[in-house]
Amino acid sequence: MILKVQLFGPLARTASCRVLDVEWPVAERACAVEVMHRLAEGNPMLRPLLTGARLAVNGQYAGPEDLVTESDELAVIAMVSGG
Amino acid sequence: MSAQVSILDGPLAASSPGAYGGGAVICFEGVVRPTEDGRPVEALDYEVYEPMAQHTLEQLAGQAVSRFGLLVVEVEHSRGRVPAGACSFRLRVTSSHRAAALEATAWFIDRMKQEAPIWKHAVWAGTTEVTP
């Protein structure tokens, strides 16, 4: 399956895109912490920005072991700076 | 820099809506600074992940009400471009006593800056360059 992960802010600018695809074997369970690991492995230029980043699933911060599927809305939330 | 103090007769003009029966109202406004590290700023572009940002701010406002026993918390935040000198964030906290309102104001802003999926990018004066 293909997990589509949305990017914002400095992450999107560094990656020069708004969405990254993460390929995942259908037979393998995908949990939030593993998705973040795969993102870092596949995108070395993003690694410094992924430190301390969190995965949001369907608009809520996910716990490390929360499972995700292809139909979930995924987003990496890093280095926020509102206000 | 300047300091300004006015002693006026009678009630001061309301700076905002009523106090909802409270005894303390703190209104914090975040304003876009005209310079950043000495470099002139034309504006800030605010990028907001919606609706998550809305939900996160609502949750934080609700938590602030419970945690500090507040009467009302009102939050406004900009999206898109905000010119230097303009307000991009307004937090209005109403409580029975000042200590809770002051503490809640600092708490809310700290939490918002950690959790709300909002990013700002500087638009530098005299250039098309935008910095994350």
Backbone of each chain as ProteinMPNN parsed JSONL, in Angstrom:
{"seq_chain_A": "MILKVQLFGPLARTASCRVLDVEWPVAERACAVEVMHRLAEGNPMLRPLLTGARLAVNGQYAGPEDLVTESDELAVIAMVSGG", "coords_chain_A": {"N_chain_A": [[0.85, -1.187, 0.0], [0.289, 2.344, -0.417], [1.212, 4.936, 1.574], [0.2, 8.168, 2.039], [1.753, 11.066, 2.993], [1.337, 14.162, 4.375], [3.106, 17.277, 4.213], [4.313, 20.229, 5.856], [5.248, 23.708, 6.297], [8.702, 24.247, 7.139], [9.482, 21.629, 6.532], [8.067, 20.961, 4.177], [9.138, 22.845, 2.477], [11.826, 22.128, 2.412], [11.658, 19.567, 1.366], [10.578, 20.2, -1.039], [7.998, 19.574, -1.785], [4.548, 18.797, -1.142], [3.433, 16.443, -0.38], [4.476, 13.239, 0.555], [5.088, 9.975, -0.603], [4.907, 6.88, 1.026], [5.936, 3.718, 0.688], [4.485, 0.642, 1.603], [4.513, -2.68, 2.7], [1.65, -4.662, 2.192], [1.062, -6.744, 3.907], [2.269, -6.066, 6.206], [2.021, -4.53, 9.38], [1.416, -1.083, 9.921], [2.653, 1.275, 12.007], [2.627, 4.423, 13.802], [5.199, 5.27, 14.715], [6.898, 3.735, 13.16], [6.291, 4.596, 10.606], [7.328, 7.167, 10.723], [10.028, 6.525, 11.024], [10.534, 5.298, 8.543], [10.113, 7.441, 6.839], [12.256, 9.096, 7.53], [14.398, 7.437, 6.862], [14.102, 7.208, 4.085], [14.372, 9.792, 3.231], [16.878, 11.515, 3.548], [17.552, 14.254, 3.682], [15.599, 15.36, 5.163], [15.925, 14.537, 7.737], [17.121, 16.112, 9.911], [15.02, 17.847, 10.433], [13.019, 16.224, 11.215], [13.482, 15.455, 13.754], [11.975, 15.295, 16.791], [9.566, 15.649, 15.597], [6.065, 14.915, 15.025], [3.625, 12.466, 14.121], [0.531, 13.084, 12.689], [-2.672, 11.715, 12.656], [-5.517, 11.634, 10.865], [-6.059, 14.222, 11.755], [-5.346, 14.244, 14.442], [-2.847, 14.059, 16.957], [-0.816, 11.216, 16.838], [-0.195, 8.313, 18.836], [2.904, 6.503, 19.447], [2.53, 3.771, 18.826], [0.17, 3.636, 17.481], [-1.888, 2.419, 14.909], [-1.826, 2.827, 11.363], [-3.535, 3.32, 8.239], [-4.002, 3.046, 4.661], [-6.153, 4.616, 4.084], [-6.18, 6.608, 5.935], [-5.744, 10.067, 6.858], [-2.677, 11.439, 6.789], [-0.131, 13.349, 8.392], [2.895, 15.086, 8.89], [3.91, 16.775, 11.686], [5.943, 19.288, 12.437], [8.242, 21.483, 14.02], [6.526, 23.731, 14.703], [5.197, 27.085, 14.689], [3.352, 29.013, 15.549], [1.463, 32.015, 16.42]], "CA_chain_A": [[0.0, 0.0, 0.0], [1.005, 3.614, -0.438], [0.763, 5.902, 2.579], [0.475, 9.543, 1.598], [2.025, 11.864, 4.19], [1.385, 15.602, 4.072], [4.186, 18.061, 4.825], [4.027, 21.66, 6.0], [6.311, 24.561, 6.823], [10.074, 23.985, 6.689], [9.583, 20.286, 5.937], [7.596, 21.02, 2.787], [10.09, 23.638, 1.69], [13.052, 21.336, 2.233], [11.356, 18.441, 0.472], [10.041, 20.754, -2.291], [6.715, 18.963, -2.117], [3.565, 18.846, -0.061], [3.035, 15.085, -0.014], [5.449, 12.182, 0.276], [4.549, 8.619, -0.594], [5.689, 5.874, 1.746], [5.475, 2.376, 0.298], [4.398, -0.234, 2.767], [3.971, -4.006, 2.35], [0.276, -4.805, 2.689], [1.008, -7.725, 4.995], [2.974, -5.543, 7.381], [1.273, -3.469, 10.075], [2.103, 0.211, 9.908], [2.337, 2.108, 13.162], [3.094, 5.804, 13.628], [6.649, 5.424, 14.896], [7.556, 3.102, 12.022], [6.117, 5.488, 9.457], [8.304, 8.248, 10.886], [11.346, 5.954, 10.722], [10.644, 5.112, 7.079], [10.257, 8.766, 6.226], [13.626, 9.562, 7.753], [15.297, 6.573, 6.082], [13.967, 7.462, 2.655], [14.549, 11.213, 2.905], [17.951, 11.962, 4.449], [17.615, 15.711, 3.876], [14.568, 15.772, 6.128], [16.188, 13.984, 9.075], [17.266, 17.094, 11.0], [13.735, 18.484, 10.733], [12.098, 15.224, 11.767], [13.752, 15.286, 15.177], [10.919, 15.904, 17.598], [8.318, 15.757, 14.829], [5.042, 13.933, 15.374], [2.696, 12.116, 13.053], [-0.889, 13.295, 12.96], [-3.533, 10.796, 11.911], [-6.886, 12.171, 10.817], [-6.173, 15.472, 12.499], [-5.005, 14.114, 15.861], [-1.514, 13.504, 17.167], [-0.868, 9.77, 17.051], [0.771, 7.689, 19.735], [3.901, 5.772, 18.653], [2.07, 2.449, 18.392], [-1.123, 3.722, 16.779], [-1.825, 1.858, 13.558], [-2.34, 3.684, 10.295], [-3.881, 2.612, 7.006], [-3.96, 3.838, 3.436], [-7.288, 5.54, 4.022], [-6.03, 7.663, 6.937], [-5.067, 11.31, 6.475], [-1.434, 11.491, 7.572], [0.629, 14.595, 8.254], [3.991, 15.248, 9.84], [3.849, 18.093, 12.327], [7.292, 19.567, 12.941], [8.709, 22.865, 14.122], [5.433, 24.686, 14.576], [5.655, 28.424, 15.083], [2.223, 29.935, 15.532], [1.463, 33.129, 17.356]], "C_chain_A": [[0.889, 1.241, 0.0], [0.399, 4.541, 0.626], [1.151, 7.291, 2.094], [0.583, 10.435, 2.834], [2.163, 13.331, 3.798], [2.52, 16.282, 4.85], [3.782, 19.527, 4.862], [5.305, 22.388, 6.392], [7.686, 24.203, 6.275], [10.255, 22.603, 6.063], [9.183, 20.312, 4.468], [8.578, 21.787, 1.912], [11.359, 22.847, 1.415], [12.825, 20.192, 1.249], [10.905, 18.907, -0.911], [8.786, 20.031, -2.749], [5.819, 18.997, -0.884], [3.163, 17.459, 0.437], [4.155, 14.127, -0.37], [4.739, 10.834, 0.322], [5.483, 7.708, 0.184], [5.116, 4.514, 1.363], [5.521, 1.457, 1.499], [3.84, -1.599, 2.334], [2.598, -4.208, 2.982], [0.216, -5.711, 3.902], [1.583, -7.177, 6.304], [2.135, -4.464, 8.053], [2.103, -2.187, 10.084], [1.696, 0.996, 11.147], [3.066, 3.447, 13.024], [4.609, 5.91, 13.711], [7.416, 4.814, 13.723], [7.428, 3.957, 10.764], [7.136, 6.626, 9.528], [9.718, 7.748, 10.583], [11.556, 5.801, 9.219], [10.832, 6.444, 6.365], [11.689, 9.267, 6.348], [14.625, 8.75, 6.93], [15.284, 6.958, 4.603], [14.244, 8.896, 2.242], [15.612, 11.823, 3.819], [17.964, 13.469, 4.699], [16.59, 16.199, 4.884], [14.909, 15.385, 7.565], [16.339, 15.037, 10.161], [15.926, 17.717, 11.413], [12.749, 17.51, 11.362], [12.353, 14.948, 13.245], [12.684, 16.027, 15.974], [9.599, 16.059, 16.862], [7.342, 14.666, 15.269], [4.144, 13.669, 14.172], [1.272, 12.406, 13.521], [-1.684, 12.365, 12.061], [-4.963, 11.317, 12.017], [-7.055, 13.371, 11.751], [-5.89, 15.387, 13.982], [-3.58, 13.583, 15.959], [-1.643, 12.019, 17.504], [0.139, 9.371, 18.116], [1.718, 6.839, 18.912], [3.378, 4.462, 18.077], [0.728, 2.485, 17.67], [-0.967, 3.242, 15.334], [-2.403, 2.847, 12.547], [-2.619, 2.829, 9.068], [-3.848, 3.599, 5.844], [-5.062, 4.899, 3.403], [-7.178, 6.669, 5.052], [-5.385, 8.908, 6.325], [-3.853, 11.472, 7.387], [-0.728, 12.821, 7.325], [1.75, 14.59, 9.288], [3.942, 16.67, 10.376], [5.205, 18.34, 12.988], [7.506, 21.069, 13.008], [7.585, 23.881, 13.921], [5.866, 26.04, 15.139], [4.519, 29.44, 15.046], [2.395, 31.077, 16.515], [2.113, 34.363, 16.777]], "O_chain_A": [[2.064, 1.193, 0.363], [-0.784, 4.878, 0.569], [2.313, 7.543, 1.777], [-0.359, 10.549, 3.618], [3.012, 13.687, 2.981], [2.839, 15.91, 5.979], [3.018, 20.003, 4.023], [6.304, 21.774, 6.767], [7.828, 23.893, 5.092], [11.082, 22.426, 5.169], [9.876, 19.753, 3.618], [8.818, 21.428, 0.76], [11.901, 22.894, 0.311], [13.678, 19.889, 0.415], [10.854, 18.112, -1.849], [8.538, 19.891, -3.947], [6.271, 19.196, 0.243], [2.622, 17.315, 1.533], [4.718, 14.194, -1.463], [3.894, 10.592, 1.185], [6.701, 7.762, 0.017], [3.967, 4.199, 1.672], [6.456, 1.485, 2.3], [2.804, -1.66, 1.672], [2.412, -3.952, 4.171], [-0.576, -5.487, 4.817], [1.399, -7.763, 7.37], [1.597, -3.583, 7.382], [3.325, -2.214, 10.235], [0.526, 1.34, 11.313], [3.999, 3.583, 12.232], [5.236, 6.563, 12.876], [8.468, 5.324, 13.338], [8.355, 4.027, 9.956], [7.733, 7.0, 8.518], [10.511, 8.456, 9.962], [12.617, 6.132, 8.691], [11.607, 6.555, 5.415], [12.26, 9.793, 5.393], [15.576, 9.298, 6.372], [16.33, 7.023, 3.958], [14.343, 9.196, 1.052], [15.288, 12.559, 4.751], [18.335, 13.919, 5.783], [16.694, 17.312, 5.399], [14.262, 15.847, 8.505], [15.753, 14.892, 11.234], [15.72, 18.068, 12.575], [11.761, 17.922, 11.969], [11.55, 14.294, 13.911], [12.52, 17.239, 15.839], [8.621, 16.545, 17.431], [7.741, 13.635, 15.811], [3.936, 14.538, 13.325], [0.873, 12.014, 14.617], [-1.41, 12.242, 10.867], [-5.532, 11.422, 13.104], [-8.066, 13.505, 12.441], [-6.156, 16.337, 14.718], [-3.157, 12.76, 15.146], [-2.459, 11.619, 18.334], [1.183, 10.003, 18.277], [1.386, 6.478, 17.783], [3.742, 4.083, 16.964], [0.211, 1.435, 17.289], [-0.026, 3.621, 14.638], [-3.336, 3.594, 12.84], [-2.028, 1.766, 8.879], [-3.69, 4.807, 6.025], [-4.914, 5.945, 2.771], [-7.996, 7.589, 5.045], [-4.586, 8.812, 5.394], [-3.989, 11.622, 8.601], [-0.724, 13.346, 6.212], [1.565, 14.142, 10.42], [3.934, 17.639, 9.616], [5.563, 17.686, 13.967], [7.018, 21.824, 12.167], [7.682, 24.772, 13.078], [6.782, 26.124, 15.958], [4.688, 30.567, 14.583], [3.326, 31.108, 17.319], [2.191, 35.392, 17.447]]}, "seq_chain_B": "MSAQVSILDGPLAASSPGAYGGGAVICFEGVVRPTEDGRPVEALDYEVYEPMAQHTLEQLAGQAVSRFGLLVVEVEHSRGRVPAGACSFRLRVTSSHRAAALEATAWFIDRMKQEAPIWKHAVWAGTTEVTP", "coords_chain_B": {"N_chain_B": [[11.54, 53.034, 22.693], [8.879, 53.267, 25.044], [6.93, 54.317, 27.839], [3.668, 54.44, 28.981], [1.276, 55.979, 30.984], [-1.956, 56.444, 32.146], [-4.181, 58.231, 34.165], [-7.473, 58.19, 34.719], [-10.765, 59.644, 35.007], [-13.499, 57.871, 36.391], [-15.003, 54.894, 34.847], [-12.884, 53.018, 32.678], [-12.718, 53.03, 29.114], [-14.141, 50.272, 27.422], [-11.994, 47.787, 26.248], [-12.614, 45.682, 24.807], [-15.149, 43.121, 24.308], [-17.619, 42.382, 26.932], [-16.928, 41.405, 30.409], [-17.911, 38.998, 31.196], [-18.83, 38.577, 33.756], [-16.565, 38.267, 35.222], [-13.544, 39.164, 37.119], [-11.175, 39.808, 36.06], [-9.593, 40.489, 33.035], [-7.518, 39.447, 30.532], [-6.007, 40.508, 27.673], [-4.14, 39.415, 25.158], [-2.112, 40.307, 22.472], [-0.515, 39.207, 19.617], [1.859, 40.607, 17.553], [3.13, 41.289, 14.318], [6.529, 41.606, 14.052], [8.537, 44.385, 12.953], [11.15, 43.967, 12.255], [13.56, 41.329, 12.031], [16.124, 39.837, 13.626], [17.496, 42.169, 12.994], [16.917, 42.556, 10.354], [14.783, 43.969, 7.915], [11.331, 43.251, 7.953], [8.682, 42.516, 5.829], [6.281, 41.174, 5.991], [4.518, 38.42, 7.56], [3.901, 35.145, 6.476], [1.358, 33.021, 7.272], [0.928, 29.636, 7.649], [-1.482, 27.212, 7.882], [-2.585, 24.162, 9.142], [-5.509, 22.914, 8.567], [-8.46, 21.028, 9.422], [-7.087, 20.6, 11.782], [-5.609, 22.498, 13.257], [-7.59, 24.201, 14.221], [-9.009, 22.401, 15.88], [-7.002, 21.741, 17.71], [-6.45, 24.205, 18.948], [-8.949, 24.67, 20.076], [-9.069, 22.532, 21.877], [-6.925, 23.196, 23.581], [-7.853, 25.621, 24.592], [-10.104, 24.749, 25.975], [-8.856, 23.099, 27.864], [-7.42, 25.022, 29.248], [-9.48, 26.495, 30.445], [-10.503, 24.561, 32.238], [-8.223, 23.85, 33.754], [-7.357, 26.24, 34.968], [-9.597, 27.299, 36.047], [-11.111, 29.187, 34.594], [-13.324, 31.723, 33.265], [-13.889, 32.419, 30.598], [-12.296, 31.745, 27.484], [-10.987, 33.158, 24.643], [-9.925, 32.889, 21.321], [-8.129, 34.011, 18.543], [-6.601, 33.531, 15.424], [-4.421, 34.286, 12.775], [-4.462, 33.333, 9.287], [-2.523, 32.987, 6.292], [-1.174, 35.987, 4.73], [0.227, 38.473, 6.848], [0.824, 41.789, 7.426], [3.777, 43.575, 8.602], [3.57, 44.95, 11.818], [0.894, 44.495, 12.117], [-1.747, 42.705, 13.804], [-1.605, 39.262, 14.515], [-2.419, 37.297, 16.153], [-4.67, 36.767, 18.764], [-5.468, 36.522, 22.112], [-7.829, 36.184, 24.566], [-8.467, 36.179, 27.854], [-10.635, 35.491, 30.456], [-11.265, 35.718, 33.868], [-12.106, 35.109, 37.34], [-10.233, 36.154, 39.061], [-7.02, 37.859, 38.938], [-4.619, 36.363, 38.999], [-5.048, 33.77, 38.006], [-5.772, 34.344, 35.373], [-3.472, 35.571, 34.349], [-1.578, 33.516, 34.607], [-2.758, 31.545, 33.031], [-2.686, 32.725, 30.531], [0.065, 32.775, 29.824], [0.539, 30.031, 29.898], [-1.201, 29.046, 27.871], [-0.161, 30.219, 25.535], [2.427, 29.168, 25.441], [1.817, 26.416, 25.116], [0.395, 26.464, 22.726], [2.408, 27.177, 20.922], [3.86, 24.892, 20.918], [2.147, 22.892, 20.041], [0.059, 23.567, 18.204], [-0.661, 23.165, 14.807], [0.686, 25.28, 13.058], [2.518, 27.424, 11.004], [4.974, 29.947, 10.47], [6.266, 32.122, 7.986], [8.795, 34.297, 7.1], [8.455, 37.212, 5.133], [10.686, 39.006, 3.517], [11.523, 42.459, 3.482], [11.739, 44.256, 0.428], [12.455, 42.148, -1.199], [11.734, 39.036, -2.843], [12.147, 36.884, -1.388], [11.36, 34.246, 0.823], [11.444, 33.067, 4.076], [11.57, 30.07, 5.937]], "CA_chain_B": [[10.745, 52.455, 23.774], [8.174, 54.27, 25.819], [5.975, 53.838, 28.827], [2.575, 55.405, 29.022], [0.344, 55.751, 32.083], [-3.031, 57.444, 32.192], [-5.135, 58.155, 35.273], [-8.687, 58.764, 34.13], [-11.953, 59.654, 35.853], [-14.551, 56.902, 36.111], [-14.631, 53.631, 34.192], [-12.111, 53.091, 31.438], [-13.437, 52.527, 27.94], [-13.936, 48.833, 27.228], [-11.075, 47.491, 25.158], [-13.13, 44.5, 24.137], [-16.478, 42.811, 24.836], [-17.773, 42.355, 28.385], [-16.036, 40.571, 31.223], [-18.607, 37.746, 31.506], [-18.97, 38.434, 35.203], [-15.255, 38.043, 35.85], [-12.884, 40.317, 37.707], [-9.902, 40.046, 35.363], [-9.568, 40.168, 31.599], [-6.205, 39.64, 29.911], [-6.06, 40.422, 26.207], [-2.79, 39.387, 24.597], [-2.077, 40.383, 21.006], [0.764, 38.985, 18.958], [1.978, 41.543, 16.433], [4.27, 40.983, 13.451], [7.637, 42.556, 14.272], [9.013, 44.998, 11.699], [12.485, 43.459, 11.931], [13.93, 40.049, 12.627], [17.592, 39.828, 13.62], [17.966, 43.388, 12.362], [16.546, 42.589, 8.936], [13.393, 44.434, 7.817], [10.315, 42.265, 7.581], [7.497, 43.101, 5.201], [5.079, 40.476, 6.464], [4.662, 36.994, 7.83], [2.902, 34.267, 5.878], [0.972, 31.956, 8.208], [0.433, 28.406, 7.028], [-2.285, 26.557, 8.922], [-3.132, 22.849, 8.78], [-6.884, 22.877, 9.065], [-9.025, 21.601, 10.647], [-6.378, 20.188, 12.997], [-5.236, 23.668, 14.057], [-8.812, 24.632, 14.916], [-9.289, 21.451, 16.965], [-5.95, 21.843, 18.726], [-6.67, 25.441, 19.71], [-10.164, 24.463, 20.889], [-8.709, 21.66, 23.002], [-6.097, 23.958, 24.524], [-8.718, 26.608, 25.259], [-10.905, 23.997, 26.954], [-7.967, 22.681, 28.954], [-7.092, 26.215, 30.046], [-10.657, 26.8, 31.262], [-10.571, 23.595, 33.339], [-7.01, 23.858, 34.582], [-7.186, 27.48, 35.734], [-10.895, 27.762, 36.535], [-11.413, 30.444, 33.896], [-14.702, 31.909, 32.812], [-13.933, 32.411, 29.124], [-11.065, 31.89, 26.695], [-11.287, 33.439, 23.232], [-8.691, 32.821, 20.542], [-8.177, 34.293, 17.107], [-5.27, 33.387, 14.815], [-4.432, 34.564, 11.336], [-3.858, 32.479, 8.266], [-2.143, 33.821, 5.155], [-0.187, 37.058, 4.921], [-0.058, 39.532, 7.82], [1.916, 42.759, 7.296], [4.473, 44.017, 9.812], [2.81, 45.9, 12.626], [-0.497, 44.054, 12.277], [-1.977, 41.635, 14.782], [-1.816, 37.942, 13.909], [-2.907, 36.366, 17.185], [-5.29, 37.443, 19.911], [-5.958, 35.624, 23.17], [-8.528, 36.958, 25.589], [-8.741, 35.28, 28.966], [-11.446, 36.125, 31.506], [-11.36, 34.898, 35.072], [-12.571, 35.853, 38.511], [-9.097, 36.845, 39.684], [-5.972, 38.107, 37.952], [-3.536, 35.38, 38.99], [-5.395, 32.673, 37.087], [-5.755, 34.851, 33.986], [-2.071, 35.776, 33.946], [-0.925, 32.208, 34.466], [-3.358, 30.846, 31.892], [-2.227, 33.371, 29.287], [1.404, 32.25, 29.514], [0.403, 28.59, 29.646], [-1.832, 28.813, 26.574], [0.742, 30.6, 24.435], [3.489, 28.149, 25.391], [1.283, 25.172, 24.554], [0.067, 26.691, 21.314], [3.641, 27.182, 20.142], [4.361, 23.522, 20.849], [1.2, 21.897, 19.538], [-0.849, 23.946, 17.108], [0.025, 23.038, 13.509], [0.724, 26.583, 12.393], [3.905, 27.803, 10.696], [5.08, 31.279, 9.882], [7.404, 32.329, 7.098], [9.053, 35.738, 6.949], [8.602, 37.823, 3.816], [11.639, 40.079, 3.787], [11.266, 43.692, 2.734], [12.592, 44.525, -0.722], [12.855, 40.919, -1.882], [10.659, 38.037, -2.919], [12.602, 35.742, -0.591], [10.549, 33.853, 1.98], [12.253, 32.188, 4.912], [10.783, 29.29, 6.869]], "C_chain_B": [[10.035, 53.572, 24.521], [7.282, 53.585, 26.838], [4.896, 54.891, 28.935], [1.6, 55.036, 30.13], [-0.703, 56.843, 32.057], [-3.888, 57.188, 33.42], [-6.378, 58.897, 34.818], [-9.839, 58.72, 35.131], [-12.91, 58.541, 35.43], [-14.05, 55.677, 35.385], [-13.846, 53.867, 32.91], [-12.97, 52.544, 30.297], [-13.114, 51.05, 27.751], [-13.009, 48.613, 26.039], [-11.603, 46.34, 24.326], [-14.503, 44.2, 24.738], [-16.478, 42.684, 26.364], [-16.872, 41.367, 29.095], [-16.712, 39.288, 31.686], [-18.711, 37.512, 33.021], [-17.662, 38.214, 35.932], [-14.69, 39.311, 36.445], [-11.58, 40.655, 37.029], [-10.036, 39.628, 33.909], [-8.177, 40.474, 31.086], [-6.391, 39.504, 28.415], [-4.635, 40.523, 25.688], [-2.902, 39.449, 23.073], [-0.659, 40.143, 20.518], [0.809, 39.824, 17.69], [3.226, 41.203, 15.621], [5.352, 42.06, 13.628], [8.136, 43.122, 12.937], [10.424, 44.559, 11.317], [12.679, 42.115, 12.614], [15.447, 39.932, 12.493], [18.151, 41.024, 12.846], [17.589, 43.538, 10.902], [15.074, 43.001, 8.796], [12.437, 43.367, 7.278], [9.123, 42.992, 6.973], [6.224, 42.483, 5.77], [5.468, 39.078, 6.931], [3.546, 36.26, 7.099], [2.607, 33.143, 6.866], [0.353, 30.797, 7.424], [-0.263, 27.602, 8.123], [-2.801, 25.224, 8.392], [-4.518, 22.744, 9.418], [-7.542, 21.564, 8.648], [-8.238, 21.247, 11.914], [-6.012, 21.384, 13.886], [-6.436, 24.171, 14.861], [-9.092, 23.71, 16.109], [-8.263, 21.582, 18.088], [-6.154, 23.086, 19.585], [-7.921, 25.328, 20.58], [-9.862, 23.592, 22.099], [-7.902, 22.417, 24.047], [-6.935, 24.983, 25.285], [-9.566, 25.922, 26.326], [-10.073, 23.553, 28.139], [-7.634, 23.862, 29.858], [-8.249, 26.577, 30.968], [-10.704, 25.874, 32.477], [-9.412, 23.764, 34.313], [-6.921, 25.082, 35.492], [-8.515, 28.042, 36.254], [-11.329, 29.076, 35.899], [-12.9, 30.531, 33.562], [-14.798, 31.783, 31.301], [-12.519, 32.476, 28.557], [-11.48, 32.107, 25.243], [-9.975, 33.536, 22.462], [-8.975, 33.184, 19.089], [-6.754, 34.156, 16.571], [-5.384, 33.611, 13.314], [-3.986, 33.363, 10.523], [-3.527, 33.388, 7.085], [-1.23, 34.962, 5.574], [-0.67, 38.121, 5.91], [1.104, 40.525, 7.761], [2.542, 43.11, 8.642], [3.637, 45.076, 10.519], [1.38, 45.478, 12.867], [-0.572, 42.883, 13.243], [-2.257, 40.319, 14.058], [-2.404, 36.937, 14.896], [-3.495, 37.165, 18.336], [-5.848, 36.39, 20.865], [-6.598, 36.494, 24.239], [-8.996, 35.99, 26.664], [-9.507, 36.053, 30.037], [-11.55, 35.182, 32.691], [-11.85, 35.759, 36.231], [-11.453, 36.692, 39.109], [-7.915, 36.884, 38.718], [-4.925, 36.994, 37.864], [-3.811, 34.267, 37.986], [-5.305, 33.14, 35.636], [-4.324, 35.039, 33.492], [-1.375, 34.443, 33.698], [-1.451, 31.479, 33.227], [-2.888, 31.439, 30.564], [-0.86, 32.821, 28.878], [1.336, 30.777, 29.152], [-0.147, 28.337, 28.239], [-0.852, 29.101, 25.434], [1.88, 29.587, 24.307], [3.0, 26.869, 24.727], [0.947, 25.328, 23.077], [1.318, 26.596, 20.448], [4.289, 25.809, 20.063], [3.452, 22.611, 20.037], [0.369, 22.308, 18.329], [-0.105, 23.884, 15.772], [-0.1, 24.308, 12.67], [2.192, 26.954, 12.198], [3.918, 29.213, 10.135], [6.37, 31.384, 9.08], [7.58, 33.829, 6.911], [9.124, 36.119, 5.476], [9.472, 39.054, 4.029], [11.356, 41.289, 2.907], [12.252, 43.825, 1.583], [13.073, 43.286, -1.445], [11.652, 39.998, -1.974], [10.995, 36.819, -2.068], [11.67, 35.509, 0.6], [11.354, 32.846, 2.778], [11.366, 31.402, 5.866], [11.068, 29.717, 8.303]], "O_chain_B": [[10.542, 54.69, 24.614], [6.933, 52.413, 26.697], [5.18, 56.088, 28.975], [1.149, 53.893, 30.202], [-0.378, 58.026, 31.959], [-4.277, 56.05, 33.684], [-6.332, 60.101, 34.563], [-9.875, 57.851, 36.002], [-13.103, 58.304, 34.237], [-12.847, 55.432, 35.305], [-14.119, 54.803, 32.159], [-13.839, 51.698, 30.508], [-11.967, 50.628, 27.9], [-13.211, 49.178, 24.964], [-11.081, 46.062, 23.247], [-14.975, 44.951, 25.592], [-15.442, 42.862, 27.003], [-16.148, 40.594, 28.466], [-16.141, 38.556, 32.494], [-18.68, 36.373, 33.487], [-17.658, 37.994, 37.144], [-15.262, 40.392, 36.305], [-10.939, 41.652, 37.36], [-10.532, 38.544, 33.602], [-7.702, 41.605, 31.184], [-6.885, 38.48, 27.943], [-4.004, 41.577, 25.765], [-3.694, 38.726, 22.469], [0.281, 40.804, 20.96], [-0.095, 39.757, 16.857], [4.265, 40.867, 16.189], [5.123, 43.246, 13.388], [8.154, 42.423, 11.923], [10.847, 44.757, 10.179], [12.053, 41.81, 13.629], [15.984, 39.93, 11.386], [19.148, 40.905, 12.134], [17.913, 44.549, 10.279], [14.211, 42.447, 9.478], [12.714, 42.689, 6.289], [8.621, 43.964, 7.538], [5.228, 43.169, 6.0], [6.592, 38.622, 6.725], [2.394, 36.696, 7.1], [3.508, 32.398, 7.251], [-0.597, 30.962, 6.659], [0.322, 27.347, 9.175], [-3.389, 25.169, 7.312], [-4.668, 22.521, 10.619], [-7.199, 21.032, 7.592], [-8.685, 21.567, 13.016], [-6.092, 21.301, 15.112], [-6.308, 24.522, 16.034], [-9.375, 24.18, 17.211], [-8.611, 21.54, 19.268], [-6.043, 23.025, 20.809], [-7.945, 25.836, 21.701], [-10.329, 23.864, 23.205], [-8.157, 22.301, 25.246], [-6.741, 25.183, 26.484], [-9.73, 26.437, 27.432], [-10.523, 23.62, 29.283], [-7.575, 23.723, 31.079], [-8.037, 26.924, 32.13], [-10.916, 26.326, 33.602], [-9.599, 23.814, 35.529], [-6.473, 24.988, 36.635], [-8.552, 29.129, 36.831], [-11.848, 29.964, 36.575], [-13.622, 29.533, 33.579], [-15.692, 31.112, 30.785], [-11.657, 33.175, 29.088], [-12.242, 31.317, 24.686], [-9.032, 34.19, 22.906], [-9.945, 32.715, 18.493], [-5.806, 34.62, 17.204], [-6.339, 33.167, 12.677], [-3.244, 32.502, 10.995], [-4.162, 34.424, 6.892], [-0.597, 34.916, 6.629], [-1.801, 38.602, 5.833], [2.248, 40.148, 8.017], [1.913, 42.959, 9.69], [3.076, 45.975, 9.891], [0.71, 46.04, 13.734], [0.407, 42.17, 13.466], [-3.044, 40.271, 13.113], [-2.834, 35.852, 14.505], [-2.889, 38.122, 18.818], [-6.596, 35.496, 20.47], [-5.979, 37.427, 24.75], [-9.812, 35.102, 26.414], [-9.084, 37.126, 30.469], [-11.88, 34.006, 32.543], [-11.987, 36.976, 36.109], [-11.685, 37.797, 39.6], [-7.814, 36.065, 37.805], [-4.404, 36.714, 36.784], [-2.933, 33.87, 37.219], [-4.815, 32.411, 34.774], [-4.006, 34.704, 32.351], [-0.673, 34.271, 32.701], [-0.685, 30.876, 32.475], [-2.716, 30.713, 29.586], [-0.654, 32.448, 27.723], [1.994, 30.327, 28.214], [0.385, 27.506, 27.503], [-0.734, 28.32, 24.49], [2.252, 29.198, 23.2], [3.686, 26.303, 23.876], [1.191, 24.424, 22.277], [1.29, 26.005, 19.368], [5.17, 25.584, 19.233], [3.924, 21.662, 19.411], [0.015, 21.459, 17.511], [0.961, 24.482, 15.626], [-0.878, 24.387, 11.719], [3.005, 26.815, 13.112], [3.003, 29.625, 9.422], [7.406, 30.824, 9.438], [6.625, 34.542, 6.6], [9.768, 35.44, 4.675], [9.042, 40.028, 4.647], [10.996, 41.154, 1.738], [13.442, 43.548, 1.733], [14.014, 43.365, -2.234], [10.668, 40.173, -1.256], [10.239, 35.848, -2.025], [11.255, 36.445, 1.283], [11.884, 31.883, 2.223], [10.507, 31.98, 6.532], [10.489, 29.165, 9.238]]}, "name": "protein", "num_of_chains": 2, "seq": "MILKVQLFGPLARTASCRVLDVEWPVAERACAVEVMHRLAEGNPMLRPLLTGARLAVNGQYAGPEDLVTESDELAVIAMVSGGMSAQVSILDGPLAASSPGAYGGGAVICFEGVVRPTEDGRPVEALDYEVYEPMAQHTLEQLAGQAVSRFGLLVVEVEHSRGRVPAGACSFRLRVTSSHRAAALEATAWFIDRMKQEAPIWKHAVWAGTTEVTP"}
